[in-house]
Amino acid sequence: NKDWILGVSMQVYMSENGALPRLGKVLTADTMNANVKKVDYAVRGPIVQRAVQIEKELKEGVKKPFEEVIKANIGDAHAMGQRPITFFRQVMALCTYPLLLDDNKFPEDVKNRARRILQSCGGNSIGAYTTSQGIDCVRHDVANYIQRRDGGIPSDPDNIYLTTGASDGIVTILKLLNTGEGRTRTGVMISIPQYPLYSASIAELGAVQVNYYLNEEKCWSLDISELQRSLQAAREHCNPSVLCIINPGNPTGQVQSRQCIEDVIQFAAKENLFLMADEVYQDNVYAEGCEFHSFKKVLFEMGPEYSSKVELASFHSTSKCYMGECGFRGGYMEVINMDPEVKAQLTKLVSVRLCPPAPGQALMDLVVNSPQPGEPSHQTFMKVALAEKAKLTEQILNTVPGISCNPVQGAMYSFPRITLPERSINEAKAKGQAPDMFYCMKLLEETGICLVPGSGFGQREGTYHFRMTILPPTDKLKTLLNKLKEFHQKFTQQYS
Amino acid sequence: NKDWILGVSMQVYMSENGALPRLGKVLTADTMNANVKKVDYAVRGPIVQRAVQIEKELKEGVKKPFEEVIKANIGDAHAMGQRPITFFRQVMALCTYPLLLDDNKFPEDVKNRARRILQSCGGNSIGAYTTSQGIDCVRHDVANYIQRRDGGIPSDPDNIYLTTGASDGIVTILKLLNTGEGRTRTGVMISIPQYPLYSASIAELGAVQVNYYLNEEKCWSLDISELQRSLQAAREHCNPSVLCIINPGNPTGQVQSRQCIEDVIQFAAKENLFLMADEVYQDNVYAEGCEFHSFKKVLFEMGPEYSSKVELASFHSTSKCYMGECGFRGGYMEVINMDPEVKAQLTKLVSVRLCPPAPGQALMDLVVNSPQPGEPSHQTFMKVALAEKAKLTEQILNTVPGISCNPVQGAMYSFPRITLPERSINEAKAKGQAPDMFYCMKLLEETGICLVPGSGFGQREGTYHFRMTILPPTDKLKTLLNKLKEFHQKFTQQYS
């Protein structure tokens, strides 16, 4: 082989010469994966990086017009001062250090739970790998939870996959669906505004993002006619085969009606779309008259014509709801009507990463199986209520001329619309910034409040928003809202 | 728009008609991502699935010629009966349930460690999201560890990324490097035999797997001439830009000499290859005369011509070495000479998954920062020695005619070569099975021993191997080896 000989002789030449060839780096912005460059993730973008810097500056004694940064950019309950739930943490401590099973400080039900989890771990240690799909008894408990939640509609533990947070499950399903080239490329329908995990993963996989717009005028509801419009337009240039729904909504905080979910399922069935239901806020519903309806339940209530056909993956997490245990990265997904061969492929695919974190799996178990009345830990088990904070946010923001905020029905965010003066829009554009990024950056610099600009989630052309979580403790939330009010008025004056 | 009108009228038609269109599933083996189908992960493949089934059958009382399944397929220390290290678990329990900080059962150094970790968590809770790159103080401790390990060569915490086990870091770096089409497609050079995470991730990403063979005759050493051959051959059809090394080796258990590492770095520099050093077994070196040399250290000792140029990513994990905490999914990577723009892209990419599990990060911190002499927990801190088991495995296996086992110098596996009778090879082929899969499956059915066939890792054409971990407790390991010996003799007779 000639090339091979050439290679060897080059090697000899170069080691005689002693110098290395003058080549640039292997991995540069030009040579790297172009899809990764397209990824954008606003929730942890430049605003947050600047917020972290400002925190450091404050620590170093730099004078600012505020004393602390309030990070309302992300739904991170514990970082906002919410206390972990005692029962969860006691069981987790016993799983971690089983000698505590002999300590009479811990209630019997806590010990029983810890024992049960440990017995299903290899070598009775939470430090062993679990099966890739997740610990058996946890998957059974998840299936039982779903069955109770959905009024007895059966759930099969074999359809449950434990995940590293919900994000992991969502990306895994998108991977399975991602195929084709050019006009046959998989199109993924996502709501605008959306949670940027979706746009980021679609970009990374090289799939096609297909936008459908939520109706801000009708409290961010989902119109089937808009789904139809979006789908038809997408079919001109790709193969839209997946429809993603976030309910309760992120960043928009709306809760979908049962009728709407039924319509969406009908649409998916008719148009042959795989449904992905992001239901991580299923326990965060506050508004009167609103109720959480799972896609699974509605699907099965629609009868066998639908329940035997529509392919659905639904996602949940330990990070949201009343527990807010983000750091543990626990989650699960349930797959319905998945082709058995594809399911085998899914099981194989998740096995490459060995297993989700065992502590996160254990925590997921406790979440779906919380202490019942009569158990010793039931009285220490308190769910945190966000209804009051949701109301407060809506009310204060709507007193500000130029801010208009839909009711926060669920999840843990508000996504208010802001009117920005023409001059601020021009100044932002001159700086190459999105106008709401310009607004949020100024807000951060002047008040220490860290929000995420609406442009990071998507919004109708010419409208501007921000996302803020309603998680801060009530007094801090009030301070935040009033500072925001003051800032908005000043900003409007300054640029009018 | 004509299509749009067509879409609406179809909808009307179908709802009048009442019936759903008869379409197949959206996601089928034919329509799914073809790259995922190519993924293969032997360590958790059909043998292991059968082993799990057999365990269930044993529980249900099915009679077998053995009483338990011994899973020597995976390096899972705790599942093999190794006890977790008290110090690690005490600190983790306190981080999980901070009320235990007031309990006088725990030594002061344990409490101090837990306090320090909690102080660097949002809201002082391990349930908060961490920064995406990982908790600040943990990254500092990792950098200090590397600096100590490498005789003072500096390590910058900004170059440390905490990960969800080492696998996560390896896949992330491969993602960045994955680009091009056809002849410009990224080629990834991996050793044969290899750890199948590499082949699986390469398949999933659609990159090109470029094999270089380790030299079994010289105790699985790495020859530069073989690297050269492999590279030149690959350049005919793709763009090989990455060289992956596993040291100490998995599945082969060899430890590379300092000279070999220097040669590899020289080769990478000359050929403009990005180096990925999988060093998760850095604390698992037993053989006399063998020593672990990190790629980072050797690179810097080679002088600025290399240390300022060669791009390197090195990986470590909480799952291996003496701690074996697989379930926590902790790990880190250090990137050296990475282009700053690419690093910014890397930071962005990892932010999409929010953060690695916080308990895994905390554990990584303890691993790199274990109790020192004089600290109260130092005496409870015992490292597990595998040297004896390594020797035992090699010795017993080499007494079996038809099995030949290289010395196990490091890691936690042996990869013995087996001679298979012609008739068994033919019978396997008739069944469409790899001959070593046929062998391992029979071994499992007859003895309950679960190993992984060499074909799952790659091997020279016409040679056969299996991988077994040396982790089982000594008495169980002896039983395993003697049963294996007996089985091999019987198998050889039966098929001769």
HADDOCK unambig.tbl for C-alpha pairs under 7 A between the chains (distance, minus, plus):
assign (segid A and resid 3 and name CA) (segid B and resid 232 and name CA) 6.71 0.50 0.50
assign (segid A and resid 4 and name CA) (segid B and resid 229 and name CA) 6.55 0.50 0.50
assign (segid A and resid 4 and name CA) (segid B and resid 232 and name CA) 5.77 0.50 0.50
assign (segid A and resid 7 and name CA) (segid B and resid 232 and name CA) 6.92 0.50 0.50
assign (segid A and resid 20 and name CA) (segid B and resid 270 and name CA) 6.06 0.50 0.50
assign (segid A and resid 21 and name CA) (segid B and resid 270 and name CA) 6.50 0.50 0.50
assign (segid A and resid 26 and name CA) (segid B and resid 241 and name CA) 6.87 0.50 0.50
assign (segid A and resid 26 and name CA) (segid B and resid 272 and name CA) 6.19 0.50 0.50
assign (segid A and resid 26 and name CA) (segid B and resid 273 and name CA) 6.36 0.50 0.50
assign (segid A and resid 26 and name CA) (segid B and resid 274 and name CA) 6.07 0.50 0.50
assign (segid A and resid 27 and name CA) (segid B and resid 177 and name CA) 6.68 0.50 0.50
assign (segid A and resid 27 and name CA) (segid B and resid 339 and name CA) 6.95 0.50 0.50
assign (segid A and resid 28 and name CA) (segid B and resid 339 and name CA) 5.92 0.50 0.50
assign (segid A and resid 28 and name CA) (segid B and resid 342 and name CA) 5.92 0.50 0.50
assign (segid A and resid 29 and name CA) (segid B and resid 341 and name CA) 6.01 0.50 0.50
assign (segid A and resid 29 and name CA) (segid B and resid 342 and name CA) 5.65 0.50 0.50
assign (segid A and resid 32 and name CA) (segid B and resid 176 and name CA) 5.69 0.50 0.50
assign (segid A and resid 32 and name CA) (segid B and resid 177 and name CA) 5.45 0.50 0.50
assign (segid A and resid 32 and name CA) (segid B and resid 178 and name CA) 6.92 0.50 0.50
assign (segid A and resid 32 and name CA) (segid B and resid 179 and name CA) 6.46 0.50 0.50
assign (segid A and resid 33 and name CA) (segid B and resid 175 and name CA) 6.95 0.50 0.50
assign (segid A and resid 33 and name CA) (segid B and resid 176 and name CA) 5.29 0.50 0.50
assign (segid A and resid 33 and name CA) (segid B and resid 177 and name CA) 5.93 0.50 0.50
assign (segid A and resid 33 and name CA) (segid B and resid 178 and name CA) 5.35 0.50 0.50
assign (segid A and resid 33 and name CA) (segid B and resid 179 and name CA) 4.85 0.50 0.50
assign (segid A and resid 36 and name CA) (segid B and resid 176 and name CA) 6.94 0.50 0.50
assign (segid A and resid 36 and name CA) (segid B and resid 349 and name CA) 6.92 0.50 0.50
assign (segid A and resid 37 and name CA) (segid B and resid 345 and name CA) 6.61 0.50 0.50
assign (segid A and resid 41 and name CA) (segid B and resid 352 and name CA) 6.04 0.50 0.50
assign (segid A and resid 44 and name CA) (segid B and resid 351 and name CA) 6.49 0.50 0.50
assign (segid A and resid 76 and name CA) (segid B and resid 128 and name CA) 6.03 0.50 0.50
assign (segid A and resid 76 and name CA) (segid B and resid 129 and name CA) 6.50 0.50 0.50
assign (segid A and resid 78 and name CA) (segid B and resid 122 and name CA) 6.78 0.50 0.50
assign (segid A and resid 78 and name CA) (segid B and resid 123 and name CA) 5.47 0.50 0.50
assign (segid A and resid 78 and name CA) (segid B and resid 125 and name CA) 6.23 0.50 0.50
assign (segid A and resid 78 and name CA) (segid B and resid 127 and name CA) 6.32 0.50 0.50
assign (segid A and resid 78 and name CA) (segid B and resid 128 and name CA) 5.17 0.50 0.50
assign (segid A and resid 79 and name CA) (segid B and resid 122 and name CA) 4.28 0.50 0.50
assign (segid A and resid 79 and name CA) (segid B and resid 123 and name CA) 4.12 0.50 0.50
assign (segid A and resid 79 and name CA) (segid B and resid 128 and name CA) 5.44 0.50 0.50
assign (segid A and resid 80 and name CA) (segid B and resid 123 and name CA) 6.35 0.50 0.50
assign (segid A and resid 81 and name CA) (segid B and resid 123 and name CA) 5.38 0.50 0.50
assign (segid A and resid 89 and name CA) (segid B and resid 96 and name CA) 5.86 0.50 0.50
assign (segid A and resid 89 and name CA) (segid B and resid 97 and name CA) 5.37 0.50 0.50
assign (segid A and resid 90 and name CA) (segid B and resid 97 and name CA) 6.15 0.50 0.50
assign (segid A and resid 92 and name CA) (segid B and resid 96 and name CA) 6.75 0.50 0.50
assign (segid A and resid 93 and name CA) (segid B and resid 93 and name CA) 4.53 0.50 0.50
assign (segid A and resid 93 and name CA) (segid B and resid 96 and name CA) 5.69 0.50 0.50
assign (segid A and resid 93 and name CA) (segid B and resid 97 and name CA) 5.95 0.50 0.50
assign (segid A and resid 96 and name CA) (segid B and resid 89 and name CA) 5.85 0.50 0.50
assign (segid A and resid 96 and name CA) (segid B and resid 92 and name CA) 6.76 0.50 0.50
assign (segid A and resid 96 and name CA) (segid B and resid 93 and name CA) 5.70 0.50 0.50
assign (segid A and resid 97 and name CA) (segid B and resid 89 and name CA) 5.36 0.50 0.50
assign (segid A and resid 97 and name CA) (segid B and resid 90 and name CA) 6.15 0.50 0.50
assign (segid A and resid 97 and name CA) (segid B and resid 93 and name CA) 5.95 0.50 0.50
assign (segid A and resid 122 and name CA) (segid B and resid 78 and name CA) 6.77 0.50 0.50
assign (segid A and resid 122 and name CA) (segid B and resid 79 and name CA) 4.26 0.50 0.50
assign (segid A and resid 123 and name CA) (segid B and resid 78 and name CA) 5.46 0.50 0.50
assign (segid A and resid 123 and name CA) (segid B and resid 79 and name CA) 4.10 0.50 0.50
assign (segid A and resid 123 and name CA) (segid B and resid 80 and name CA) 6.33 0.50 0.50
assign (segid A and resid 123 and name CA) (segid B and resid 81 and name CA) 5.37 0.50 0.50
assign (segid A and resid 125 and name CA) (segid B and resid 78 and name CA) 6.22 0.50 0.50
assign (segid A and resid 126 and name CA) (segid B and resid 327 and name CA) 5.82 0.50 0.50
assign (segid A and resid 127 and name CA) (segid B and resid 78 and name CA) 6.31 0.50 0.50
assign (segid A and resid 127 and name CA) (segid B and resid 325 and name CA) 4.43 0.50 0.50
assign (segid A and resid 127 and name CA) (segid B and resid 326 and name CA) 5.26 0.50 0.50
assign (segid A and resid 127 and name CA) (segid B and resid 327 and name CA) 4.20 0.50 0.50
assign (segid A and resid 127 and name CA) (segid B and resid 328 and name CA) 6.04 0.50 0.50
assign (segid A and resid 128 and name CA) (segid B and resid 76 and name CA) 6.01 0.50 0.50
assign (segid A and resid 128 and name CA) (segid B and resid 78 and name CA) 5.17 0.50 0.50
assign (segid A and resid 128 and name CA) (segid B and resid 79 and name CA) 5.43 0.50 0.50
assign (segid A and resid 128 and name CA) (segid B and resid 325 and name CA) 6.44 0.50 0.50
assign (segid A and resid 128 and name CA) (segid B and resid 326 and name CA) 5.26 0.50 0.50
assign (segid A and resid 128 and name CA) (segid B and resid 327 and name CA) 4.80 0.50 0.50
assign (segid A and resid 129 and name CA) (segid B and resid 76 and name CA) 6.49 0.50 0.50
assign (segid A and resid 129 and name CA) (segid B and resid 326 and name CA) 5.35 0.50 0.50
assign (segid A and resid 129 and name CA) (segid B and resid 327 and name CA) 4.73 0.50 0.50
assign (segid A and resid 130 and name CA) (segid B and resid 327 and name CA) 6.87 0.50 0.50
assign (segid A and resid 167 and name CA) (segid B and resid 353 and name CA) 6.44 0.50 0.50
assign (segid A and resid 175 and name CA) (segid B and resid 33 and name CA) 6.94 0.50 0.50
assign (segid A and resid 176 and name CA) (segid B and resid 32 and name CA) 5.67 0.50 0.50
assign (segid A and resid 176 and name CA) (segid B and resid 33 and name CA) 5.27 0.50 0.50
assign (segid A and resid 176 and name CA) (segid B and resid 36 and name CA) 6.94 0.50 0.50
assign (segid A and resid 177 and name CA) (segid B and resid 27 and name CA) 6.69 0.50 0.50
assign (segid A and resid 177 and name CA) (segid B and resid 32 and name CA) 5.44 0.50 0.50
assign (segid A and resid 177 and name CA) (segid B and resid 33 and name CA) 5.92 0.50 0.50
assign (segid A and resid 178 and name CA) (segid B and resid 32 and name CA) 6.90 0.50 0.50
assign (segid A and resid 178 and name CA) (segid B and resid 33 and name CA) 5.34 0.50 0.50
assign (segid A and resid 179 and name CA) (segid B and resid 32 and name CA) 6.45 0.50 0.50
assign (segid A and resid 179 and name CA) (segid B and resid 33 and name CA) 4.86 0.50 0.50
assign (segid A and resid 197 and name CA) (segid B and resid 352 and name CA) 6.11 0.50 0.50
assign (segid A and resid 229 and name CA) (segid B and resid 4 and name CA) 6.61 0.50 0.50
assign (segid A and resid 232 and name CA) (segid B and resid 3 and name CA) 6.85 0.50 0.50
assign (segid A and resid 232 and name CA) (segid B and resid 4 and name CA) 5.79 0.50 0.50
assign (segid A and resid 232 and name CA) (segid B and resid 7 and name CA) 6.67 0.50 0.50
assign (segid A and resid 241 and name CA) (segid B and resid 26 and name CA) 6.89 0.50 0.50
assign (segid A and resid 270 and name CA) (segid B and resid 20 and name CA) 5.94 0.50 0.50
assign (segid A and resid 270 and name CA) (segid B and resid 21 and name CA) 6.40 0.50 0.50
assign (segid A and resid 272 and name CA) (segid B and resid 23 and name CA) 6.99 0.50 0.50
assign (segid A and resid 272 and name CA) (segid B and resid 26 and name CA) 6.20 0.50 0.50
assign (segid A and resid 273 and name CA) (segid B and resid 26 and name CA) 6.37 0.50 0.50
assign (segid A and resid 274 and name CA) (segid B and resid 26 and name CA) 6.08 0.50 0.50
assign (segid A and resid 325 and name CA) (segid B and resid 127 and name CA) 4.43 0.50 0.50
assign (segid A and resid 325 and name CA) (segid B and resid 128 and name CA) 6.45 0.50 0.50
assign (segid A and resid 326 and name CA) (segid B and resid 127 and name CA) 5.25 0.50 0.50
assign (segid A and resid 326 and name CA) (segid B and resid 128 and name CA) 5.26 0.50 0.50
assign (segid A and resid 326 and name CA) (segid B and resid 129 and name CA) 5.35 0.50 0.50
assign (segid A and resid 327 and name CA) (segid B and resid 126 and name CA) 5.79 0.50 0.50
assign (segid A and resid 327 and name CA) (segid B and resid 127 and name CA) 4.19 0.50 0.50
assign (segid A and resid 327 and name CA) (segid B and resid 128 and name CA) 4.80 0.50 0.50
assign (segid A and resid 327 and name CA) (segid B and resid 129 and name CA) 4.73 0.50 0.50
assign (segid A and resid 327 and name CA) (segid B and resid 130 and name CA) 6.86 0.50 0.50
assign (segid A and resid 327 and name CA) (segid B and resid 357 and name CA) 5.58 0.50 0.50
assign (segid A and resid 327 and name CA) (segid B and resid 358 and name CA) 4.91 0.50 0.50
assign (segid A and resid 328 and name CA) (segid B and resid 127 and name CA) 6.04 0.50 0.50
assign (segid A and resid 328 and name CA) (segid B and resid 357 and name CA) 5.19 0.50 0.50
assign (segid A and resid 328 and name CA) (segid B and resid 358 and name CA) 5.97 0.50 0.50
assign (segid A and resid 328 and name CA) (segid B and resid 359 and name CA) 6.71 0.50 0.50
assign (segid A and resid 329 and name CA) (segid B and resid 357 and name CA) 5.49 0.50 0.50
assign (segid A and resid 339 and name CA) (segid B and resid 27 and name CA) 6.95 0.50 0.50
assign (segid A and resid 339 and name CA) (segid B and resid 28 and name CA) 5.92 0.50 0.50
assign (segid A and resid 341 and name CA) (segid B and resid 29 and name CA) 6.01 0.50 0.50
assign (segid A and resid 342 and name CA) (segid B and resid 28 and name CA) 5.93 0.50 0.50
assign (segid A and resid 342 and name CA) (segid B and resid 29 and name CA) 5.66 0.50 0.50
assign (segid A and resid 345 and name CA) (segid B and resid 37 and name CA) 6.60 0.50 0.50
assign (segid A and resid 349 and name CA) (segid B and resid 36 and name CA) 6.92 0.50 0.50
assign (segid A and resid 351 and name CA) (segid B and resid 44 and name CA) 6.47 0.50 0.50
assign (segid A and resid 352 and name CA) (segid B and resid 41 and name CA) 6.04 0.50 0.50
assign (segid A and resid 352 and name CA) (segid B and resid 197 and name CA) 6.12 0.50 0.50
assign (segid A and resid 353 and name CA) (segid B and resid 167 and name CA) 6.41 0.50 0.50
assign (segid A and resid 357 and name CA) (segid B and resid 327 and name CA) 5.57 0.50 0.50
assign (segid A and resid 357 and name CA) (segid B and resid 328 and name CA) 5.19 0.50 0.50
assign (segid A and resid 357 and name CA) (segid B and resid 329 and name CA) 5.48 0.50 0.50
assign (segid A and resid 358 and name CA) (segid B and resid 327 and name CA) 4.93 0.50 0.50
assign (segid A and resid 358 and name CA) (segid B and resid 328 and name CA) 5.98 0.50 0.50
assign (segid A and resid 359 and name CA) (segid B and resid 328 and name CA) 6.71 0.50 0.50
